[in-house]
Every structure is written in structure tokens, then in C-alpha cells.
Amino acid sequence: MKLVAVTSCPTGIAHTYMAAEALEQAGKAAGHEVHVETQGAAGSTPLDPALVASADGVIYAADLEVKDKQRFAGKPFVDVGVKKAVHDAPGVIAAAVSAVESAPAAGTPAPTAAPVAAPAADRGAGAGTKVRQWLMTGVSYLIPFVAAGGILIAVSFMLAQIAWGGAEGAIEVTGVDAAEVVASFDPASLQDWAVVLLATGQAAFGFLVPVLSGFIAYGIADRPGLVPGFVGGATAVLVGAGFLGGLVTGFLAGFLALWISRWDVPKGVRGIMPVVVVPLLSSLVVGVVMLVLLGRPIAAAMEGLTSWLNGLSGANLVLMGALLGAMMGFDLGGPVNKVAYTFAVTGLATEGLAPGAVQYQVMAAVMAAGMVTPLALALATTVRKRLFTHAEQENGKAAWLLGASFISEGAIPFAAADPWRIIVSSLVGSSVTGALVMAVGSSLVAPHGGVWVLPLIGNPLGFAAAVLAGVAVSAVLVVVLKTMKHDPLVAADRAADDRDLVAA
Amino acid sequence: MTTSAATPLITPELVAVDLDAADRVGVTRALVDLLAAAGRVTDADGFAADVATREAQMATGMPGGVGLPHARSEHVTAPSLAVGKLAQGVDWGAPDGPARLVFLIAAPASGDADHLQILAALARRLVHESFRTSLLEAPDAQTVADIVTREVVPS
């Protein structure tokens, strides 16, 4: 195994070099190649970038800020402080080795037994694992936003049902102007509280795509990636590109920032690179790409989809339900989802609809389908814990409430971490639900609210059965697809679990 | 390397064999006095205080019974190393036991890179047990100075 290390200490005379020597010796003794960059008083010679690129892992034995840390971004690492490296270098090496092994465990079930096994295959798995790690960096920061925002919104719906005293509280609360309520806030008014909770939850949801994009870029490029990542995510929101747009901007921003920060620039410019040049140029490029290059096609596609949907009226209702369901499940709040949802909500506004009109059925199909994916993932994380990372398991708990409240965003962390498996499962399950709602002729006169607007649903039993059927289909698909593919990050979490079990 | 040839990092006068002191402060003081006597430290009290400040940040006891007090100080005229072989071990804050060998590194505040490289090389050598053993077994000050010079200073 090839490791690179950075050592430093306050004076830069003794520990820096003792740690370096100790790590090199301990590495040699354990059969690993260790290259150390001593960031000490005698000046430091940066590690050869090729060496860094080919290293399996990084050891930070540094008491000072590591210089140019972004060189090592994305690699498995241990951060131990210089003293630990001086006194227990073999332990540090062992920790680094196990960090590396638990990261790209793919294809090497017994790494200690076969340290020289097929480097070519490892490289391939390495790239895939890296992409997964970057995605998971974004997702791990995204999850608390989803949980906090989603639960606030769900609780707001609950409160609203009580506060407005009728069946339509969850509808009323979204019609209120939050700014007005805040201006004349009445602590005794349950309605005002519901409005405030909703506004807070929606504020949290406003960050979903920027946080996802920003921290994917952070995973790739370290700090220089943050600004273009966040800005790119915000532009994705602006053009309605949803979380898939956020994935695009995250990767684009990360690689741009990484590339620009590696430019060989004159000394005078170097100082302002991280503060001005890198964020300015990378944000500009990401913003232009999203707004100018992708914004128009996305808008045009949404328009095309909408007019196509409008042209379908009179078509087979069950097929239409399946189609709308699939659209809801495809990008969970992204442009395609929005087209289907807007189509349904626009239908509600038609004058003089009879109870049970097609427009109401369409609304029911769309809402039911939008509830499927978060619920299916909540179910899947409950019955097959071992297929998900710890973070995903936690998110699965919140997803019960979010799915029940028709907050499709509850599924975004799963979908962003593992796009195609989740999207395929989501698409099929939501589509089944959409078709079934149409088949049983369930209807809905409210544009949202999930289980909180149950009284407004025509044939609620049929509605519930349709949702459950889709959830079951979707959950089974997720489990099957995830079982088929070995996931190194999940494997790492499992290994940690097993260690905990042994320790306990 | 003309400067280091002019004032070698270590001479026999800077080595104390069978140094007998009760604690870290005592050992450090004895070594500081050697440096001051050789004219390498202008203000013994000032330099001792600088070393103590550094020591307070993080104890410099190293694995293998080594104490490595050090400071970059304006009171130092030439990069120097004073070595003490202790009659009895003194706790230097290392987890694996008391120190038998103490190296006091004195670096000028404006030390140039060449000198600092030598000190870096010393720190690296100290990790090796064979180096420590050869110093512990050295019979007199001259041998200690020779070993350090041979192993650490580039010729």
C-alpha cells in the first residue's frame, strides 16, 4: 500500500522530523510505502503530485494547518496529530491502512492476505468508489436539512389541521402570506404557529439543492469547491433543475475548482487565488453553464412535456395515471416531477368540476405517487438495514413522516447517493400507484397534504391500497437492486458495526 | 557549509556525561550552562525561559528514553546541540518512561535553512535505536560529539 503523510509541529525542529522518520520506518516494517512531506522550519518540499495521485491514503500528523490540503481531497485519511506519530508510528500506519481498506473494500475481501492483487481492477473500483464518496459527502450534509425541513413542514400541516378546525387546514396554511403573519404574530394563535413552522421548513428546503451541490464539490476539491458548488446549486434551483441539476453543478464545480486551484500562477497572484480567483472563475463558469446552456433546454422540455400532457386528455386514464406516477417518481421535485404536479394542480382550478371529476382523480394519482418513494425507502431501510449506510438509515426514519405528508424530498438523499437504482425503483413504484389510483377511481380536491388531507380524498381505502402497493413494489426493487451490487461505503459501515459488536 | 564548519553543531565541551540532576528543569539548566560557557548562548536565563515555554506547549520526551528540549531563540548565536547522558532517568513526559539521553537544541531565531536541515537530520536519526544505543554506550564526551557529527552533519 502506498501512503503519503504530512507532519508538522509548533517549532518545526524536532517532532516534525521525528514523526516523519518514525512513519517511514514503521511503514517499511509493515511492508508499506510511506512518503512524508515535512512542513517544518527547514522549509518543505511538496510531495510529487504524481505520488499524491497514486497514493492509497493520507496521514495527517500535523499540529499546524496542513498546507494545500486540497491536494489530498477525496482520499481516505487519518488525522492523528504529530505526537501520536512520534510515539506510536506503527499504530498510525495500521490506522491509515484500515482507513484505506474500509474505503475501497470492493473486490478485496482479504486485503492482508493478497496485498498485490490486481492493481488494474483496484483502480477501476477506485474511481467508482470516489464518485460514491463525493456523492455521500453531499448527501451526508443534505440529510439533516431534509429531516429538519421536512418534519417542520409535516408538523405545520398537523397543527394547521387543528388550527383551522376543518378538513382543509393543511391547504389553508399554504395560502397565508407568511410575511403578514410574522409582522403581526400572535403567540396565542395556533394558525400563526403553523404558518411560521411552514415558512421555516420551506426555508430549510430552499437549501437542499445548494447544500447537495456545494458539498459534492467540497468532497472533490476541498474548500475551493464550496463557493462554486453552492452558487451552482442555487442556479439549478433558479432554473428548476431539481436535485439532478444539483448533482451536475456539484461535480462541475468541484472539478473546475480543483483544476483552477492547480494553475501555476505568478507569486503575486497566488495569494488571492483561494479568496478571489478560484471562487470567482469557477462560480462564473458553473452559473453560465446552468443558466445559459442548461436553463433554456430545461424550460423548453418542461413546456413541451406540459403541452404533451394537456394533449393527452381523453386518453386511457389508467395509462395516464401510470405516466403521471412515473413522472412524479423520476426526479422528486425536479423539472419532470414539477410538470406532472403543476398539470394536476392546474386541473383543480378548472371551473365547475363535478365531485369525482377526472381532474380530481389526476390530483389523487399525483399525490399518491409522490408519497410512494420516501415511504418505500423508509420501509426498505427498516427491513434491510444492512443495505444502507448509517446516515441513510437515520434518514429512513424521517422518511416515514415525510412520505406520509407527501414530501417527496424525503427520498432525495437516497436518490442523490445512488441515482439510478433509486430512480428506477421510484419510477416503477410510483407508476404502479398512479395507475392504481386511476383504476380505483380515487379523487382528491386538495393540492397537497398527504395523510393530513385524508378527509378530502374520495375512496380513501382505494387510495391507501394504491399507495401501499406502489410502496411494496418500489421497496422490493430497491432491495433487489441494492443486493445485486456490492457497495463499498455500506460495507465500510457494516464493518464498523461488526467491530462495535465484537467490542461490546 | 562554511558556517557550520566554522562553528560545529557539537563539540566535546557541549557534552555532559553522567549528568546528575533531579528533574527536567535541572537537566535543562545544566545543558544551557554548557552552551553559555561555550559562548553560544548570550543570555542563559533568557534561553532557559524560551526552552521552558516550548516545553510547556508539549513535553518533548521521545520514545526510547530521549528528551529533546529545543527552542529557536534570539539569545542563541550559533545553532548548537548540547547532549546530556543522565546518571539516572528523568521524567520527560514520554509515555514509555523516563529519559536517559537529553539533547538540547539551540537554534538562532533567524536560523538559515542549512542549519535547520542538520537539526532535522538529528531528529530523524533519533528515531533509530542503533543511534541511541551507540550514544548511550559512548564512553566519553569526545565519542558522543564524534558520533553525532558523523551521523548528522553532512560532510
Boltz contact constraints between the chains, C-beta under 6 A:
constraints:
  - contact:
      token1: [A, 10]
      token2: [B, 57]
      max_distance: 6.0
  - contact:
      token1: [A, 13]
      token2: [B, 70]
      max_distance: 6.0
  - contact:
      token1: [A, 13]
      token2: [B, 119]
      max_distance: 6.0
  - contact:
      token1: [A, 14]
      token2: [B, 68]
      max_distance: 6.0
  - contact:
      token1: [A, 14]
      token2: [B, 70]
      max_distance: 6.0
  - contact:
      token1: [A, 14]
      token2: [B, 123]
      max_distance: 6.0
  - contact:
      token1: [A, 17]
      token2: [B, 120]
      max_distance: 6.0
  - contact:
      token1: [A, 17]
      token2: [B, 123]
      max_distance: 6.0
  - contact:
      token1: [A, 17]
      token2: [B, 124]
      max_distance: 6.0
  - contact:
      token1: [A, 18]
      token2: [B, 123]
      max_distance: 6.0
  - contact:
      token1: [A, 18]
      token2: [B, 127]
      max_distance: 6.0
  - contact:
      token1: [A, 21]
      token2: [B, 124]
      max_distance: 6.0
  - contact:
      token1: [A, 21]
      token2: [B, 127]
      max_distance: 6.0
  - contact:
      token1: [A, 22]
      token2: [B, 127]
      max_distance: 6.0
  - contact:
      token1: [A, 41]
      token2: [B, 116]
      max_distance: 6.0
  - contact:
      token1: [A, 42]
      token2: [B, 113]
      max_distance: 6.0
  - contact:
      token1: [A, 42]
      token2: [B, 116]
      max_distance: 6.0
  - contact:
      token1: [A, 42]
      token2: [B, 117]
      max_distance: 6.0
  - contact:
      token1: [A, 42]
      token2: [B, 120]
      max_distance: 6.0
  - contact:
      token1: [A, 43]
      token2: [B, 113]
      max_distance: 6.0
  - contact:
      token1: [A, 87]
      token2: [B, 63]
      max_distance: 6.0
  - contact:
      token1: [A, 87]
      token2: [B, 95]
      max_distance: 6.0
